Amino acid sequence: MTSLFRNDAQRMLSLWFPYLATERVWRGRLGRSWRSRRRPPLAVSHRDRNAQRIYALDEQAEALGLKRDMGVADARAMHPSIDFVEADPAADRRVLEALADWCDRYTPLVALGEEGDGLFLDITGCAHLFGGETALLRDLVERLALQGFDARGGLASTPGAAWAAARCGLPPILPGEERPALTPLPLAALRLDPAVRSGLESVGLRTAGSVMDAPRAPLARRFGRQLLVRIDQALGDVEEALSPRLPVAPLSAERPLAEPVSRLEDVEQLILMLAASLKADLERRGEGARLLQAALFRVDGAVCRIEVGASVPMREPPSIGRLFHEKLAASGEELDAGFGFDLVRLSVLSTASFMEAQADMTGPKLADENAPAFFADRLRARHGEQALLRPLLQQSHVPERAVRLVPYSAAVPTEAFPAKERPVRLLSHAERVEVTAEVPEGPPRHFRWRRASYRVVRAEGPERIAPEWWRDEPDAPTRDYFRIEDEAGRRYWLYREGFYGDAQPPRWFLQGLFA
């Protein structure tokens, strides 16, 4: 019977790294070619229930007959030459994430496995680009071997079946053949917890086929519904959703290279070529790029990702190329090409509607590279998002809270509440001044600021601003603001904090300067 959830067109590739923890250690010590060096057996240990036990082994340690969860003291007694290091799950996770980023060269849909030693790749519609599924898997495994990783791969139409194929060494499983392929495998092929496996083996169910053929209701009552979920996921009767590590770009173009490149000028030229190929797709969609990313895949497996943003939608290759030129120029020596990049990909991560306006009878109006928006984009690309900020009005009457600085690329609301007359420049912090004023409510007549005295000839106010009770302290003082002008025509914004006659005398501050 055909499952309603089965998607025979879907093809999943599962990658398993059986020696990931020890390979990370050897790569750190001896580099990518560590397998060609003479080395002692290696084991990774961790503390488990007040005992130091083996967490992972390399091939040489496994060949000596050592097993995981064996006591370190027993292992040392059997083989004193073994090199032990402490487990570092966080470092193993970082290596697996780096491998997932590298696998993005085959498909954008790459997810981390639950066990921390494998990956899932959705290669649906991608295999023909590499000569078929078998050729893709062979190329992937060979490239990983050159980087010092022993990878095992499995292909199937479901993640569960692909997982079992990778760990049990099965050939690609064709759609609809999941059950006969899984039947002779051990229970571990169904991704079951050790406690569930032990319980099933205790009642005589030792293979995946015996569990799949057993009555489902008693299995669910005794071992929980997760057992049935794992079976249905492997057979495709229940959909298993995988979360890609990186978002999938709406548009992308890439260029594999027979000879790696390392010069920034070559990278910029490739980005320009890829931008030209993306222009037609953007025109067809009536959109322009707002956020672009260039992914540079190094020969040794590292991936460099460079992003640039546009304040207004763009799709002209020269404009896109200039933004990446600024970004790469700012990166300078920080962009390590290693042994070179053998694949360059340009992706459009975010788009917006783009309508061309005809300037004259000669053709459409292109982006004006001297426009403020394009200048701002180039400035941000070279110096970062915080290099250029714009003020944004906030719903607050307190002056220092009424405006917030945001990156130039941030969306600015079209509606804003009307603001009263305010100085063109607000001091970062209001500064204390000495004031002679009419009491109790009169304006200043004379004030002293930064060791200079000023005589007031004109004054307007007061404008009273009460504290925001939902944000300030309950006893926060009220402010009375005055706009004043001195003998030289300079205008200032002063306020009095508190009132005359209170327990504490009022204090005066200068907060802004008018034009």
C-alpha positions as CSV (number, residue, x, y, z in Angstrom):
1,M,0.0,0.0,0.0
2,T,1.3,3.5,-0.9
3,S,1.6,5.9,2.0
4,L,-0.1,9.2,1.7
5,F,3.0,10.9,3.2
6,R,5.5,9.3,0.9
7,N,7.3,11.5,-1.5
8,D,9.1,9.2,-4.0
9,A,10.7,12.2,-5.7
10,Q,12.5,13.2,-2.4
11,R,16.0,11.9,-2.0
12,M,17.9,12.2,1.3
13,L,21.6,11.7,1.9
14,S,22.8,10.8,5.4
15,L,26.4,11.4,6.3
16,W,28.0,9.6,9.3
17,F,31.3,10.5,10.8
18,P,32.2,7.5,13.1
19,Y,35.5,9.0,14.2
20,L,34.7,12.7,14.4
21,A,36.0,13.4,17.9
22,T,39.4,11.8,17.3
23,E,39.7,13.2,13.8
24,R,39.2,16.7,15.2
25,V,42.1,16.1,17.6
26,W,44.4,14.7,14.9
27,R,43.6,17.5,12.5
28,G,44.4,20.0,15.1
29,R,47.8,18.4,15.9
30,L,49.0,17.3,12.4
31,G,46.8,19.1,9.8
32,R,44.6,17.7,7.1
33,S,47.2,15.0,6.0
34,W,47.4,13.5,9.5
35,R,46.6,10.0,8.2
36,S,49.9,9.9,6.4
37,R,51.8,10.4,9.7
38,R,52.8,7.7,12.2
39,R,50.9,8.2,15.4
40,P,49.9,6.2,18.5
41,P,46.3,5.0,19.1
42,L,44.0,7.7,20.4
43,A,41.1,7.6,22.7
44,V,38.8,10.4,24.0
45,S,37.6,10.1,27.6
46,H,34.9,11.7,29.7
47,R,33.6,11.4,33.2
48,D,30.6,9.2,33.7
49,R,29.1,8.5,37.1
50,N,32.4,9.2,39.0
51,A,34.4,7.1,36.6
52,Q,36.6,8.1,33.7
53,R,35.3,6.2,30.6
54,I,36.1,6.0,26.9
55,Y,34.0,8.4,24.9
56,A,35.4,7.9,21.4
57,L,38.2,5.9,19.7
58,D,40.2,6.2,16.5
59,E,40.7,3.3,14.1
60,Q,43.9,2.1,15.7
61,A,42.4,2.0,19.2
62,E,39.3,0.2,17.9
63,A,41.6,-2.4,16.2
64,L,43.1,-3.2,19.6
65,G,39.7,-4.4,20.8
66,L,38.8,-1.3,23.0
67,K,35.1,-0.3,23.2
68,R,33.2,2.8,24.1
69,D,32.2,3.1,27.8
70,M,35.2,1.0,28.8
71,G,37.0,2.3,31.9
72,V,40.1,4.3,31.2
73,A,42.1,2.5,33.9
74,D,41.3,-0.9,32.3
75,A,42.2,0.4,28.8
76,R,45.6,1.8,30.1
77,A,46.3,-1.5,31.8
78,M,45.7,-3.4,28.6
79,H,47.5,-1.0,26.3
80,P,49.8,1.6,28.0
81,S,50.8,3.2,24.7
82,I,47.3,4.7,24.1
83,D,47.1,8.5,24.0
84,F,44.1,9.8,26.0
85,V,42.5,13.3,25.7
86,E,39.6,14.8,27.4
87,A,36.3,15.0,25.5
88,D,35.2,18.4,24.2
89,P,31.6,18.1,22.8
90,A,31.4,21.9,22.1
91,A,34.5,21.6,19.8
92,D,33.0,18.5,18.1
93,R,29.9,20.5,17.5
94,R,31.8,23.3,15.9
95,V,33.5,20.9,13.5
96,L,30.2,19.3,12.6
97,E,28.7,22.8,11.9
98,A,31.7,23.7,9.7
99,L,31.2,20.4,7.8
100,A,27.5,21.3,7.4
101,D,28.5,24.7,5.9
102,W,30.9,23.0,3.5
103,C,28.2,20.6,2.4
104,D,26.2,23.6,1.2
105,R,28.2,23.3,-2.0
106,Y,26.0,20.3,-2.9
107,T,22.6,21.4,-1.6
108,P,21.3,24.4,0.4
109,L,19.2,22.0,2.6
110,V,21.7,20.7,5.1
111,A,20.6,19.7,8.7
112,L,22.5,18.5,11.7
113,G,21.8,15.0,13.0
114,E,20.4,14.5,16.5
115,E,23.4,12.3,17.6
116,G,26.0,15.0,16.9
117,D,28.0,12.8,14.5
118,G,26.1,13.1,11.3
119,L,24.3,15.3,8.8
120,F,21.3,15.1,6.5
121,L,21.4,16.5,3.0
122,D,18.2,16.9,0.9
123,I,19.6,16.3,-2.6
124,T,16.2,16.3,-4.3
125,G,16.8,17.8,-7.8
126,C,20.5,18.3,-7.2
127,A,22.1,15.0,-8.1
128,H,22.0,15.5,-11.8
129,L,24.4,18.5,-11.4
130,F,27.1,16.1,-10.2
131,G,26.5,13.2,-12.5
132,G,23.9,11.3,-10.5
133,E,23.4,10.2,-6.9
134,T,26.3,7.7,-6.8
135,A,28.7,10.2,-8.4
136,L,27.6,12.9,-5.9
137,L,28.1,10.6,-2.9
138,R,31.5,9.5,-4.2
139,D,32.7,13.0,-4.8
140,L,31.5,14.1,-1.4
141,V,33.2,11.3,0.5
142,E,36.4,11.7,-1.5
143,R,36.6,15.4,-0.8
144,L,36.0,14.8,2.9
145,A,38.7,12.1,3.0
146,L,41.2,14.7,1.6
147,Q,40.3,16.9,4.5
148,G,41.0,14.1,7.0
149,F,37.5,12.9,7.7
150,D,36.2,9.3,7.3
151,A,32.6,9.8,6.1
152,R,30.0,7.1,5.5
153,G,27.0,7.9,3.3
154,G,23.5,6.5,2.7
155,L,20.8,7.3,0.2
156,A,17.1,6.8,0.5
157,S,13.7,8.6,0.1
158,T,13.3,9.1,3.9
159,P,15.8,10.5,6.5
160,G,15.4,7.4,8.7
161,A,16.2,4.9,5.9
162,A,19.1,7.0,4.7
163,W,20.4,7.1,8.3
164,A,20.3,3.3,8.5
165,A,21.9,2.9,5.1
166,A,24.9,5.1,6.2
167,R,25.5,3.3,9.4
168,C,25.0,-0.2,8.1
169,G,26.8,0.2,4.8
170,L,23.8,-0.3,2.5
171,P,23.7,0.6,-1.2
172,P,21.2,3.4,-2.2
173,I,17.7,2.4,-1.2
174,L,15.1,3.0,-4.0
175,P,11.7,4.5,-3.3
176,G,9.3,1.8,-1.9
177,E,12.1,-0.6,-0.9
178,E,12.6,0.7,2.6
179,R,10.9,-2.2,4.4
180,P,12.9,-5.1,2.7
181,A,16.1,-3.1,3.0
182,L,15.6,-2.5,6.8
183,T,14.2,-5.9,7.7
184,P,17.6,-7.7,8.3
185,L,19.2,-4.8,10.1
186,P,19.7,-4.6,13.9
187,L,17.4,-2.5,16.1
188,A,19.9,0.3,16.2
189,A,19.1,1.0,12.5
190,L,15.7,2.4,13.7
191,R,17.3,5.1,15.8
192,L,15.9,3.8,19.1
193,D,17.0,4.7,22.6
194,P,19.3,2.1,24.2
195,A,16.7,1.4,26.9
196,V,14.1,0.6,24.3
197,R,16.5,-1.6,22.4
198,S,17.3,-3.6,25.5
199,G,13.6,-4.0,26.3
200,L,12.9,-5.3,22.7
201,E,15.8,-7.7,22.8
202,S,14.6,-9.1,26.1
203,V,11.4,-10.2,24.5
204,G,13.1,-11.7,21.5
205,L,12.8,-8.8,19.0
206,R,16.3,-8.4,17.8
207,T,16.0,-7.1,14.2
208,A,14.2,-4.2,12.6
209,G,12.0,-6.6,10.6
210,S,10.8,-8.4,13.7
211,V,9.7,-5.1,15.3
212,M,8.0,-3.9,12.1
213,D,6.0,-7.2,11.8
214,A,5.0,-7.2,15.4
215,P,1.5,-6.0,16.5
216,R,1.7,-2.2,17.0
217,A,-0.7,-1.8,19.9
218,P,1.2,-4.0,22.4
219,L,4.5,-2.3,21.3
220,A,3.1,1.1,21.9
221,R,1.7,0.2,25.4
222,R,5.0,-1.4,26.5
223,F,7.7,0.7,24.8
224,G,5.9,4.0,24.1
225,R,4.7,5.6,20.9
226,Q,8.2,6.9,19.9
227,L,9.0,3.4,18.8
228,L,6.1,3.5,16.3
229,V,7.1,7.0,15.2
230,R,10.6,5.8,14.4
231,I,9.3,2.9,12.3
232,D,6.8,5.1,10.4
233,Q,9.5,7.7,9.7
234,A,11.9,5.2,8.3
235,L,9.2,3.7,6.1
236,G,7.8,7.1,5.0
237,D,4.4,6.6,6.6
238,V,5.0,9.7,8.8
239,E,6.6,12.8,7.5
240,E,9.9,13.8,9.2
241,A,10.7,17.5,9.0
242,L,14.3,18.6,9.0
243,S,15.4,22.1,9.8
244,P,18.1,23.4,7.4
245,R,21.1,24.9,9.2
246,L,21.0,28.0,6.9
247,P,18.0,29.7,5.2
248,V,17.5,28.9,1.6
249,A,18.1,31.9,-0.7
250,P,15.4,32.8,-3.2
251,L,18.0,33.2,-6.0
252,S,21.6,32.1,-6.3
253,A,24.2,31.4,-8.9
254,E,27.5,29.7,-8.5
255,R,30.7,29.0,-10.4
256,P,32.8,25.9,-9.8
257,L,36.5,26.4,-10.6
258,A,38.9,23.9,-12.1
259,E,41.8,25.9,-10.7
260,P,41.4,27.5,-7.3
261,V,41.7,31.3,-7.0
262,S,43.1,33.3,-4.1
263,R,43.5,36.9,-5.4
264,L,40.7,39.3,-4.3
265,E,40.6,40.8,-7.9
266,D,39.7,37.3,-9.2
267,V,37.0,36.9,-6.6
268,E,35.5,40.3,-7.5
269,Q,35.5,39.4,-11.2
270,L,33.6,36.2,-10.4
271,I,31.1,38.0,-8.3
272,L,30.5,40.5,-11.1
273,M,29.9,37.6,-13.5
274,L,27.4,35.9,-11.1
275,A,25.6,39.2,-10.6
276,A,25.1,39.4,-14.4
277,S,23.6,36.0,-14.4
278,L,21.2,36.9,-11.5
279,K,20.0,40.1,-13.2
280,A,17.7,38.3,-15.7
281,D,16.0,36.4,-12.9
282,L,15.5,39.5,-10.8
283,E,14.0,41.3,-13.9
284,R,11.7,38.4,-14.6
285,R,10.4,38.6,-11.0
286,G,10.2,42.4,-11.0
287,E,12.4,42.6,-7.9
288,G,15.7,44.0,-6.8
289,A,18.2,42.6,-4.3
290,R,18.2,44.1,-0.8
291,L,20.7,41.7,0.9
292,L,23.3,39.6,-1.0
293,Q,25.8,37.0,0.2
294,A,28.9,35.8,-1.5
295,A,30.0,32.3,-0.3
296,L,33.6,31.4,-1.0
297,F,34.3,27.7,-0.6
298,R,38.0,27.0,0.2
299,V,39.8,23.9,-1.0
300,D,40.5,22.8,2.6
301,G,36.8,22.9,3.5
302,A,36.4,26.3,5.1
303,V,33.7,28.6,3.9
304,C,33.9,32.4,3.9
305,R,30.5,34.2,3.7
306,I,30.4,37.9,2.9
307,E,27.1,39.9,3.0
308,V,26.3,43.3,1.7
309,G,23.0,45.2,2.1
310,A,21.3,47.8,-0.2
311,S,19.2,50.7,1.1
312,V,17.2,50.5,-2.2
313,P,16.6,47.5,-4.4
314,M,19.3,47.0,-7.0
315,R,20.1,44.5,-9.7
316,E,22.8,46.2,-11.9
317,P,26.0,44.1,-11.8
318,P,28.3,47.1,-11.6
319,S,26.5,48.4,-8.5
320,I,26.6,45.0,-6.8
321,G,30.2,44.6,-7.7
322,R,31.2,47.9,-6.2
323,L,29.5,47.0,-2.9
324,F,31.4,43.8,-2.7
325,H,34.6,45.6,-3.7
326,E,34.2,47.9,-0.6
327,K,33.5,44.9,1.6
328,L,36.4,42.9,0.4
329,A,38.7,45.9,0.6
330,A,37.6,46.3,4.2
331,S,38.3,42.6,4.9
332,G,41.9,42.9,3.7
333,E,44.1,40.3,5.3
334,E,41.3,39.0,7.4
335,L,39.9,37.1,4.4
336,D,42.2,34.1,4.4
337,A,42.1,32.3,1.1
338,G,44.2,29.4,2.3
339,F,45.0,27.2,-0.7
340,G,42.4,29.0,-2.7
341,F,38.7,29.0,-3.4
342,D,37.3,26.4,-5.8
343,L,33.7,27.4,-5.7
344,V,32.1,30.9,-5.6
345,R,28.4,31.4,-5.0
346,L,26.3,34.6,-5.1
347,S,22.9,34.5,-3.3
348,V,20.1,37.0,-3.0
349,L,18.9,36.6,0.6
350,S,16.3,39.3,0.5
351,T,14.4,41.0,-2.3
352,A,12.0,43.9,-2.7
353,S,9.8,45.2,-5.5
354,F,11.8,47.1,-8.2
355,M,10.0,49.2,-10.7
356,E,12.1,50.9,-13.4
357,A,11.3,54.5,-14.3
358,Q,12.1,55.7,-17.8
359,A,14.1,59.0,-17.8
360,D,13.9,59.7,-21.5
361,M,13.4,58.1,-24.9
362,T,16.7,56.3,-24.8
363,G,15.8,53.7,-22.3
364,P,15.1,52.9,-18.6
365,K,16.6,54.9,-15.8
366,L,19.4,53.1,-14.1
367,A,20.5,53.4,-10.5
368,D,22.3,56.6,-9.9
369,E,25.5,55.6,-8.2
370,N,25.9,59.2,-6.8
371,A,22.6,59.0,-5.0
372,P,22.8,59.2,-1.2
373,A,21.5,55.7,-0.7
374,F,24.2,54.1,-2.9
375,F,26.9,56.2,-1.1
376,A,25.5,55.0,2.2
377,D,25.6,51.4,1.0
378,R,29.3,51.6,0.0
379,L,30.1,53.3,3.3
380,R,28.3,50.6,5.3
381,A,30.0,47.8,3.2
382,R,33.5,49.1,4.0
383,H,33.0,50.2,7.7
384,G,30.1,48.2,9.0
385,E,26.4,48.8,9.8
386,Q,27.2,51.2,12.7
387,A,29.2,53.5,10.5
388,L,26.1,55.4,9.3
389,L,23.1,56.0,11.5
390,R,19.9,57.9,11.1
391,P,17.6,59.3,13.8
392,L,14.2,57.7,14.4
393,L,11.5,59.3,16.4
394,Q,10.2,57.4,19.4
395,Q,7.0,57.7,21.4
396,S,8.4,59.6,24.3
397,H,8.3,63.2,25.5
398,V,11.6,62.9,27.4
399,P,14.1,64.5,25.0
400,E,16.9,61.9,25.4
401,R,14.4,59.1,24.7
402,A,12.4,60.8,21.9
403,V,15.0,60.0,19.2
404,R,16.9,56.7,18.7
405,L,19.8,56.2,16.3
406,V,19.3,53.2,14.0
407,P,21.4,51.8,11.1
408,Y,20.8,53.5,7.8
409,S,19.5,50.2,6.3
410,A,16.8,49.8,9.0
411,A,13.2,50.2,8.0
412,V,11.9,53.6,9.0
413,P,8.1,54.0,9.6
414,T,6.4,56.4,7.4
415,E,4.1,57.7,10.2
416,A,5.5,59.6,13.1
417,F,3.9,61.7,15.8
418,P,4.5,65.5,15.5
419,A,7.4,66.8,17.5
420,K,7.6,70.2,19.2
421,E,10.5,72.6,18.5
422,R,13.7,71.0,19.6
423,P,17.4,71.9,19.4
424,V,19.3,70.8,16.3
425,R,21.9,69.3,18.7
426,L,21.3,67.5,21.9
427,L,24.2,66.9,24.2
428,S,25.0,63.2,24.9
429,H,24.4,64.0,28.6
430,A,22.8,67.1,30.1
431,E,25.5,69.2,31.8
432,R,25.1,71.1,35.1
433,V,25.0,74.9,34.9
434,E,24.9,77.6,37.6
435,V,21.8,79.8,37.1
436,T,20.5,83.0,38.5
437,A,16.7,83.0,37.9
438,E,13.5,84.6,39.0
439,V,11.7,82.5,41.5
440,P,9.6,80.6,41.9
441,E,8.7,80.0,38.2
442,G,10.8,82.6,36.3
443,P,13.2,82.0,33.5
444,P,17.0,82.2,33.8
445,R,18.7,85.7,33.8
446,H,22.3,84.6,33.9
447,F,24.0,81.2,33.8
448,R,27.5,79.8,33.9
449,W,28.5,76.8,31.7
450,R,31.9,75.3,31.1
451,R,33.7,78.2,33.0
452,A,32.1,80.9,30.9
453,S,29.3,83.3,31.9
454,Y,26.3,84.2,29.7
455,R,23.7,86.9,30.2
456,V,20.2,86.1,29.0
457,V,18.4,88.7,26.9
458,R,15.4,86.6,25.7
459,A,13.7,83.6,27.2
460,E,10.6,81.4,26.3
461,G,9.0,78.9,28.7
462,P,8.6,77.1,30.8
463,E,7.6,73.9,28.9
464,R,6.9,71.3,31.6
465,I,7.8,67.6,31.0
466,A,6.7,65.2,33.6
467,P,8.6,61.9,34.2
468,E,7.2,58.7,32.6
469,W,5.9,56.9,35.6
470,W,5.9,53.5,33.8
471,R,9.7,53.8,33.2
472,D,11.1,56.2,35.7
473,E,11.5,56.0,39.5
474,P,8.4,57.1,41.4
475,D,10.1,60.1,42.9
476,A,11.7,61.2,39.6
477,P,11.7,65.1,39.4
478,T,9.7,67.1,36.9
479,R,11.5,69.3,34.4
480,D,10.7,72.9,33.3
481,Y,12.4,73.7,29.9
482,F,13.4,77.2,28.7
483,R,14.5,78.4,25.3
484,I,16.9,81.3,26.0
485,E,19.1,83.6,23.9
486,D,22.3,85.4,25.1
487,E,23.8,88.7,24.1
488,A,25.6,87.2,21.2
489,G,22.5,85.7,19.7
490,R,23.3,82.1,20.7
491,R,20.3,80.0,21.7
492,Y,20.3,77.4,24.4
493,W,17.9,74.8,25.9
494,L,18.0,74.7,29.7
495,Y,15.8,73.0,32.1
496,R,15.2,73.2,35.9
497,E,14.9,69.9,37.7
498,G,12.7,70.2,40.8
499,F,11.0,73.2,42.3
500,Y,12.0,76.1,44.6
501,G,10.7,75.5,48.1
502,D,11.2,71.7,48.1
503,A,13.4,70.0,50.6
504,Q,16.1,69.8,47.9
505,P,16.8,73.0,45.9
506,P,16.3,72.7,42.2
507,R,19.2,72.0,39.8
508,W,19.7,73.5,36.4
509,F,21.0,71.7,33.3
510,L,21.9,72.6,29.7
511,Q,20.7,69.9,27.3
512,G,20.8,71.3,23.8
513,L,21.9,74.0,21.4
514,F,19.7,75.7,18.7
515,A,20.9,76.7,15.3
